[in-house]
């Protein structure tokens, strides 16, 4: 019996998502230092849209996808880009990149819980234990910093980050239920990015209309370019590609790697405070995600 060859493209896609998205938390934090969050997301998705537009025109693949399929892309755009990505950017104005990534790592647990609610996931003892471990991790994140919630900006950032995580989890579940209806990933992403760029520009004008581009640092603009090219186009392509070949829960396990990368980069480059409680919280959340998603039969 011939051993099954590893899917190199899938492995590269998974590594791409894990590593690139691990660095985007740092990129966002640098970008919002001088640029209002909604303008960061607007420029990021506009750049991503232009790149994909050029690619689609060059390959003669740009076409109308029909109102029904367009509607599905709008839903994904709202959940994963406007809500998840956009609100993460807004949250990082007030919380560290490491904390943002740590809270984002709860996404697989929410995917599991969402699967139970929508009937796509069977309840299990190890799944319940995993969720409990994740909640214990959250307790360790905040156990010595409850007084920080008295600071309006910090509390605002945490609440926004929670909504962002919920949006990403909902989008992950939705993608997996509709993967058979997405024959052209680049075309789908173009519509998602273009739609989100318009929505986020409107939000930028409402919430950040009085900003002065003359105050935007080159480092922040460079971070926006990185986020647009790598964080949006390349990473989203890899993520959608992976979701066509693995389950939504398995893909969410990528948080193992990008959470650690984000925490370490925030500590090394931005001098963000990393305590023993941070590592305990990360361990508990990752253990919870592993417990929830581990399938012994699948690894034999």
C-alpha positions, 0 to 999 in steps of 0.5 A: 500500500502506497503512503499518501503524499503530503499536500505541500500546497496545503502545508505552505498555506497553513504555515503562511496563515500562521506566520503572516497573521502572527506578524499582523498584530504587530503591523496593526499596532505600528500602523495605528500609532499615527493613523486612525484605525478605520483609515488603516483598514480602509487603505489596507483593503483598498491596496489589497483590492487594487492588487487583486484587480490587476491580477484578475484583469491580467488573467482575464478573470474579472467578471460579475459573480451574480447577486446570490454569490455576491451576497455571500461575499458581502456576508463574509466581508462584513464578518471577517473583514469589517467586523473581525479585522476592522474592530481588531484594528480599532481595539489595538489603539487601546490594547497591546498587540499581544493581548489582542492576539491572545484574545483572538486565539479564543476563536477556535473555541467559539467555532466549536461552540458555534458548531454545537449551536448550528448542529455542525459539531457534536458535543463531547466531554473533551470539547467541554473540557477544552472550553473550560480551559479556555475560560480559565485562560481568560481568567489568567489574562485579567486576574491581576488587571481588573482595575484596568477596566476602570480605564474607559479606553482599555475597557472599550478595547477589550469589548471591541476585541470580543466582538471582533473574535465573534465576527471571525468565528462566525465567518469561519463557520460560514466559509466552511458551509459554503466552500463548494460555492467558491470556485475562484478564491481571488475573484471572491476576495476581490469582491470582499476587499472592495466591499469592505474598503467602501464600508470602512471608508464610510466608517473612517469618515464618520469616526476619523474624518478630522485626521491630518495625513501630515501627521502620519509617520512613514513607519505607520504607512509602511505597516499599512502596505505590509498589512495590505499585501501580506496580511490581506491578499496572501494570508486570506488566500492561504486561509480560504485555500486551507478551508477548502481542504480542512475543517473550520476547526482544524484551520482555527488551530493555526492560532497556536502559532500566530498567538505565540509569534504575536506575543513575542514580537510585541515584547521584542519590538514594541516592549510590551509587558509579558508576565508569567500570567500571560504565558499561563493564559496562553498555555491554558487557551492553547491546551483548551483549543487542542483538547477541543480539536484533537481527533486521535483517529485523524492523526493515525 
